[in-house]
Amino acid sequence: MQKEKITAIVLAGGSGARMGAACKKQYLLLKGRPLLFYALHAFEEGSIDEIVLVANEEEYCRQEIIEKYGIKKVSQIVPGGAERYDSVYAGLLAAAGSSYVLIHDGARPFVTQEIISAAVEGAKRYQACAVGMPVKDTVKIADGDGFAVQTPKRSLVWQIQTPQAFSYPLILKAYEHVLEEAPDGITDDAMVVEYGGYAKVKLLQGSYKNIKITTPEDMVLAEGLLRWQG
């Protein structure tokens, strides 16, 4: 029987405009290393077979991260597209032959081995899963004028993180459907699967520390988390 191939698609093609920095956020230094290094290192150590990196700065990524820090599992670096879903699709095409894929934002440096393993097992069991955490704060649904119209039960509301993990044939078919129809409001991979009704997406507990670096305040928090971890 052919071995199941598990691929991590790490996205590092965004502009990082909200960071307001001179370089893209995925290359900002966090404790002396590019932010992107941390996610790649986690998957290098994790239970996956290869990494497809989606990034537009191939030479920099190869020389200053992959070769410099000995990241061996990166099999391809492919350029990102205009939108996130274009970048994910490029990564999916590069991951042809995989059994399962984990799709992860390169700007989430605190993904752990426990989260990666849970996502792999979740993909195998449910075909579609996403890590996240129940929200800590009360959430209000607002109308178009900014008035609260609904307060969902807090225990049922999750903040979704990455990685999100899927059967490769399922997520590829779902993305082909979305790219053909181009609906508005698709913001993550789970929504791509939900849009076409391809599968119910199982939510798996991640970590409140698994933050996405988006603004300068997030970098301050990330530095604190690194110090706390020792």
C-alpha positions in Angstrom: 0.0 0.0 0.0 1.3 3.4 -0.9 2.2 5.6 2.0 -0.1 8.6 2.7 1.7 11.8 1.8 1.0 14.8 4.1 2.0 18.3 2.9 2.0 21.6 4.7 1.2 24.6 2.6 2.7 27.7 4.3 1.4 31.0 3.0 3.8 33.9 3.0 2.7 36.0 0.0 0.8 38.8 1.8 1.8 42.4 1.7 1.4 43.0 5.5 0.0 46.5 4.9 -1.5 46.8 8.4 2.0 46.3 9.9 3.2 49.6 8.5 6.8 48.3 8.3 9.5 48.8 5.7 9.5 45.1 4.8 6.7 42.5 4.6 5.7 41.2 8.0 6.7 37.6 7.4 10.3 38.8 7.2 10.3 41.0 10.2 12.8 39.8 12.8 11.4 38.1 15.9 14.2 37.4 18.4 16.7 37.7 15.6 15.0 35.4 13.1 12.5 36.1 10.3 9.0 35.6 11.5 8.4 33.0 8.8 11.2 30.9 10.2 9.1 29.8 13.2 6.2 28.3 11.2 8.6 26.5 8.8 10.7 25.2 11.7 7.5 23.8 13.4 6.5 21.9 10.3 10.1 20.8 9.7 9.9 19.1 13.2 6.3 17.9 12.8 4.6 14.8 11.4 4.4 16.0 7.8 6.3 14.8 4.7 6.9 18.0 2.8 6.4 21.8 2.9 5.2 23.9 0.0 6.1 27.5 0.6 3.9 30.1 -1.1 6.1 33.3 -1.3 7.1 35.9 -3.9 10.6 36.4 -2.6 12.0 33.0 -3.6 15.7 33.8 -3.4 15.4 35.5 0.0 13.4 32.7 1.4 15.8 30.1 0.1 19.0 31.7 1.2 18.1 33.6 4.3 15.6 31.1 5.9 15.6 27.6 4.3 19.3 27.2 3.7 20.5 29.3 6.7 18.4 27.4 9.2 18.5 24.0 7.6 14.8 23.6 6.7 15.0 20.4 4.7 11.3 19.6 4.0 10.6 22.6 1.7 10.2 20.9 -1.7 8.9 23.9 -3.7 8.6 27.7 -3.4 5.8 29.0 -5.6 4.6 32.6 -6.1 1.4 33.8 -4.5 -1.5 35.3 -6.3 -3.5 38.5 -6.1 -5.8 37.1 -3.4 -5.4 34.6 -0.6 -7.4 31.9 -2.4 -5.2 32.4 -5.5 -2.2 31.7 -3.3 -3.7 28.6 -1.7 -4.7 27.2 -5.0 -1.1 27.7 -6.3 0.1 25.8 -3.2 -2.5 23.0 -3.8 -1.3 22.5 -7.4 2.3 22.3 -6.2 1.2 19.7 -3.6 -0.3 17.3 -6.2 -0.1 13.7 -5.1 -0.7 14.5 -1.5 -3.2 12.6 0.6 -3.8 15.4 3.1 -2.8 19.0 3.3 -2.4 21.4 6.2 -2.8 25.1 5.1 -1.1 27.5 7.5 -0.4 31.2 7.7 3.3 31.9 7.8 2.5 34.8 10.1 1.5 32.4 12.9 4.8 31.6 14.5 3.5 29.8 17.6 2.0 26.6 16.0 3.0 23.6 18.1 3.7 20.0 17.5 0.5 19.1 19.4 -1.5 21.4 17.1 0.1 19.9 13.9 -0.5 16.4 15.1 -4.1 17.1 16.0 -4.7 18.7 12.6 -3.2 15.7 10.8 -5.4 13.2 12.7 -8.4 15.5 12.3 -8.0 15.5 8.5 -7.7 11.7 8.4 -10.8 11.3 10.6 -13.1 14.1 9.4 -11.7 15.0 6.0 -11.9 18.7 6.9 -10.9 20.4 10.1 -9.7 23.8 11.5 -8.0 24.6 14.7 -9.3 27.5 16.8 -10.4 28.5 20.3 -13.7 29.5 21.9 -13.9 33.2 22.2 -13.2 34.8 25.6 -15.3 37.9 25.1 -19.0 38.4 24.5 -19.7 38.7 20.8 -22.3 41.0 19.3 -23.8 40.7 15.8 -24.4 44.2 14.4 -26.6 45.5 11.7 -25.4 47.8 8.9 -25.8 50.9 11.1 -23.6 49.5 13.9 -26.5 48.6 16.3 -26.3 45.2 18.1 -29.0 42.9 16.9 -27.9 39.5 18.3 -25.7 38.1 21.0 -24.7 34.5 20.2 -24.0 32.0 22.9 -20.3 32.5 23.7 -19.6 28.8 24.1 -20.6 28.2 20.5 -18.4 31.0 19.0 -14.9 30.2 18.0 -12.0 32.3 16.7 -10.5 30.3 13.9 -6.8 29.8 13.5 -4.5 27.8 11.2 -3.5 25.2 10.3 -6.7 24.0 8.6 -6.4 20.5 7.3 -8.2 18.6 4.6 -8.3 15.5 2.4 -6.3 16.7 -0.7 -8.9 15.7 -3.3 -11.7 17.3 -1.3 -10.0 20.7 -0.8 -8.7 20.8 -4.4 -12.3 20.2 -5.8 -13.7 22.8 -3.4 -11.1 25.4 -4.5 -11.8 24.7 -8.2 -15.5 25.3 -7.5 -14.8 28.6 -5.7 -12.4 29.9 -8.3 -15.0 29.2 -11.0 -17.8 31.0 -9.2 -15.7 33.7 -7.3 -18.2 34.3 -4.5 -17.7 37.3 -2.1 -16.7 37.0 1.5 -14.5 33.9 1.4 -11.9 34.5 4.1 -10.5 31.1 5.0 -10.1 27.5 3.7 -12.9 26.1 5.8 -15.3 28.5 4.1 -14.2 27.2 0.7 -15.3 23.7 1.8 -18.5 25.0 3.4 -19.4 27.0 0.3 -19.8 24.0 -1.9 -21.2 21.8 0.9 -18.3 19.4 0.4 -18.0 18.5 4.1 -18.7 19.7 7.6 -15.6 21.2 9.1 -14.6 19.8 12.5 -13.2 22.4 14.9 -10.2 21.3 16.9 -8.8 23.2 19.9 -5.6 25.1 19.1 -4.1 27.5 21.5 -4.7 31.1 22.6 -1.0 31.6 22.0 -1.3 30.6 18.3 -1.7 34.3 17.3 -1.5 35.8 13.8 1.0 38.7 13.5 -0.9 41.5 11.8 -0.2 44.8 13.6 2.8 46.3 15.5 1.0 45.4 18.7 1.1 41.7 17.7 4.9 41.8 17.4 5.1 43.1 21.0 2.9 40.3 22.2 4.9 37.8 20.2 8.2 38.9 21.8 6.6 38.6 25.2 5.4 35.0 24.4 8.9 34.0 23.3 10.4 35.4 26.5 7.7 33.5 28.5 8.5 30.3 26.7 12.2 30.7 27.6 
